[in-house]
Amino acid sequence: MSTRRALICTMAGALLAAARAGRAQTPGKVYRIGWLSSGPWAGTQPLEVFNPGMRELGWVEGRHYMIDNRYTEGRSERIAAHAADLVQRKVDLLVCSGTPHTEALKNATATIPIIFYYVGDPVGSGLVASLARPGGNVTGLGGIGPGFAAKQLELLREVVPKASRIATLFNPAVSLHAAIAAEVEPAARSLGVTLRPIELRSPDDIDAAFATLAREPVDALLIFGQGFLFEHGARVAKLAIEQRLPAIISFQEVARYGLLMSYGSNIIDDVRRLPYFADRVLKGAKTAELPVEQPSRFYLTINQKTAKALGLTIPQSVLLRADEVIE
């Protein structure tokens, strides 16, 4: 009896999966998804999360869709060319990470649907008209909300209470960074902190930025997020430790590489929601009417190994708030 029941359940499950797959696509059509990002990094990769999520909704890679991947490897000069190439391939859907990639795709097409993830300020960057009604061919996941960068600065000062001069690594070509700087400046004044902005436009600027820090000593470092910092996070962490700089960034992965702290949303949380958007759009939903989803959670990561190397004692109040403590 149990064997028969198991067989019935197995057959029912197979029929349900087949029905989902049948509903998920136009018969005989294999959709093409163009994917533009800075590149892979150590740890879980976006496609390792995206493809299983698509399968749960009845989509199977290779049978119902295929992906054209383009990596810019943190090189801003490559973004426009890769975006144009994907558009010329007449893909059915475009997926991208970060503001620069999304801006490039939006400039390249006004008709192909674009889904972004891990974008800091979709409205302020001009990618969408509003979070509730994007209004164009672009929607997705992002938005850090007001007070985020000030919170990072406060956390850094809580860990290094005597810090009076803090450097910021920023990219003047990234529109979000101007908004972050405007938010951080009054927060710094209220904390009695002087900020020293240093430009960091590409991986080629990393050594020069830290050479500047060596000539102009500061007490700590606030790093504004950029896509190439995933790939070059280990190098940045190493340089920060060598110069004995307590530093904070929004990317958990870079804290795992060795940077002292991170506070921000998790890119994989965004990727887990991408199949929902892709499923809706490929079934005919309009991006203009699909609300942008903001992060529901921010993670605090502390690298205790780095703290010990820097001779810092992390306050217990901070450790208790941490989502991850790396020993």
N, C-alpha and C positions, 0 to 999 in steps of 0.2 A: 504493500500500500504506500509506504513511504517513497519507494522507488518511482512508482507511478506519479505520485504527487510532485516529486522533484522534476520528473520529465515534463509534466504539465507546466510547472513554473519556468523551466528553462525555455520551453517553446513559447510561452507567453512573453518572456523577456525578449527573445529574439524578434518576435512579431512587433513588440513595442518599439524596439530599436529601429527596425525596418520602417515602421510607420513614421517615426520621427525623421529619419533620413529622407523619406519620400516627401515629407512636408517641407524639409529644409531647403530644397533646391528645385530649380526648373529642370524637368527631365532631360538628361543628356548634357546639361551645361556644367562645365567646370569653371568656377569663378576664379578670377585672378586677383590676388591681394598684393599690392605693393607695400613693402615695409621699409621705412627709412629711420635709421637710428645712428647714434654715434658708434656703437659697436658692442660686442659681447664683453663681459667682465667675469672675474672669478666668482664662482657660486652659481646659483640657479639662473638659467637663461630664460628670457621672456617666452620664447617659443616652446620651452619645456612646460610652461604653465598654460599658454594660450591654446595649444593643440589639444590637450586633454579636456580643457574647458569647452572647446568646440565640439568634441566628440560627445560630451554630455548633452549637447543640444542637437545631436543628430548629424553633425558635419564631420566628415573624415577627410583629412589631408590626402591629396592625390586622387581621391574619388570625387569629392564635391568642390574642392578648392585647391589651389596651389599658391605658394608664396614666392614673390620675387624680393629678395633681401638686398638692401644696399646699406653699407656701413661707411660713415664719413670719417671714422677714427679720430674724432675731435678736431678735424681740419675744416674750419668754417668755409674755406675757399672751395671745398668739394660739394657743399650742400646744394647749391643751385643746380649744378650739373646733374647730380643724382636725382634731384626732384624732377627736373625736366625729362630725364631718361625714363623714369617710372611713368610719368604722364603720357609720354609718347608711346609707351607700350600698351596704352588703352586698357589699363587695369580696371576692374569693377569697383575696387575699394582701395583706399590708401590709409595706412596706419603709420603713426610716427610718434617719436618720443621727444619731449622738450620743445621749447618755444622756437628756436631757430629753424628746426626741421619743419615744424608746422607752418611757420611763416613762409618758408620757401615753397612748400606744396600749395599753400593757399594762393601764392603769387603765380604759381604755374598752372592752376586750373580753378575754374569757378563752377565746374559741373561734376567732376568725380567726387563722390563722398569721401571726406577725410575724418578719421577718428584719431584724436591725439591722446596721449597719456603722459603723466608726470610733467605737466605744464604749470608753472608757478602762478601766473596771473592771466587767464584767458581773456578776460574783459579788458583789463588795462593794456594788454599787449595788442588789442585790436583784432583778436582772432574770432571772437564772437560778440554779438550785440549785447547779450545778457546770458547769465547762467541758465535761467529758466527757459528762454527762447533764443537759442543761438542765432537763428535768422539767416544762415547761409548754408554752405556745403561743408561746414566744419562743426564738430562737436566732440565730446570725449570726457576725459577725466583730468581734473586739475584744479588748482586754486588753493593757495596756502592761507589766505585770509589775513586780515589785519592783525598786527601784533606779533607775528611769527618771528621775524628777524630780531625784534626787540627782546623776545624771550630767549633767543639764542645768546644774545649779548649778556643778558642777566644771568643765564646759567654759567657762562664763561667767567663772569665776574664773581659769581658765588663760589666757584672752584678756585679762582685766583683772586682773592679779595683785595690784594694790594696792587692789582694791575691798574695803572693810570694811563698807559699808552698802549692802545690796541690797534694792530694793523688789520685792514680789510683787503682781501684779494677779490677784485671785481673785473668785469668785462664791460667797458663802456658801450660796446656794440649790442649788448643784451638789454632790451627795454626793461625787463623785470629788475635788473640790477639797479637802475636809477630809482625805481620805487622802493627797493630795499634800503638803499642808501638814505633816501629821504625819511624813512621810518627809523633807521638806526641812529641818525644824528641827534635827534632830541632825546632818545633813550640814553645815548652816551653822555650828553650834557647833564641829565638828571643823576647819572651815576658818578659824575666827576671824571669821566674818561675822555681822553683825547684820541681821535681816530686818525690813522695814517693810511689813506687809500693807496693801493698799489695795483696797477693794471695787470691782468692775466687774461690774455685774449685766446691763447692756444697752448698746446703742449710745449711748443718751442719757447714760450715765455717763462716756464716754470723755474729754470735755473736762474734767469735774470731777476725774477721776482724775489727769490731767496737770497740772491746776492745783494739786492737792495736791503732786505731785512738784516743781513749781516752787517751792512754799513750803518744802518739806522736802527739800532736795537729797540725792540718793543717788548712789552710784557706778555702779550698773548696775540692770538691770530683768529680772526673770523673770516671764513672762506665762503663766498657766495657760490651756490651750486651751478655747475656747468657739466654738460654731458661727458666731456672728455676726462673729467676727474674720476669717473668710474674706472676707466682703463689705466689712468696714471695715478690713481689714489695711493698705491704702495710707495711710489716715488715721492709724492708729496708728504706722506706720513714720515718717511725716512728722513727727509730734509728737515721737517719740523722737529723731529726728535734730536737730530744732530745739532740744531740751533737752540735746543732746549726751549721750544715754543709750545706752550699749551694751546691747543687749537680746537675749534669746533666747526663742523660742516653739517649739511642737512642729510648726507648720504650715510646710512648705516654701514655700507660696505667699506667705506674709507676708514671708519673707526675700527672695523675688523682688520684692516690692513695695518693699523698701528697708530692712527691719529687719536688724540686723547678722547674726543667726544663727538657724538653726532646727535642732532635733534631734528626730526623731520618725518614726513610720511614715508611709506615703504613703496618702492617702485613695483614690487611684485603684487602688492594689494591692488594697484591700478590694473596690472596685466590680468589679474583674475577676473576683473569686470569687463575686459575687452570683448570676450566672446558674446556677452549680452548685447553690446552695441553692434558688433559685426553681424550677429544673427538678425537683429532688427533691420539693419540697413539692407542686407542682402535679400531680405524678404520684402523690401519695398518701403520701409519707414523713411521719412524725410529727416535728414540731419538737422534741418532748421527747427524742427519741432521736438527733437530729443534733448532734454535738459542735460547740461553739463553736471557731472557728479563731482563733488568735492571730497577730499580725504575725510574719513570718519575718525581716524586715529593718527596720532603722532608718537613716535618712538624715541626714547632717550637711551642712548648706548654709551657706556663708560668703558674705556680700556684701562683696566687697573694695572696691567703690565707696563703700559706707557707712563701712567701716573707715577709708578715706582721709579722708572728710569729717569723721570724728570724731578724726582724728589718731592712729589706732591702728595698730600693726604686729601683724598676726596671726602668732603663732609658727609656724615652719615645721612643727613637730610636729603642729599642729592642721590646717594646710593639707594635709598629706600624708594625713590621715585623712578629709578632706572628700570627700563624694560629688559635690558641685557647688560650684564657686567662681564667683561672679558678678563679672565685671570691670567 
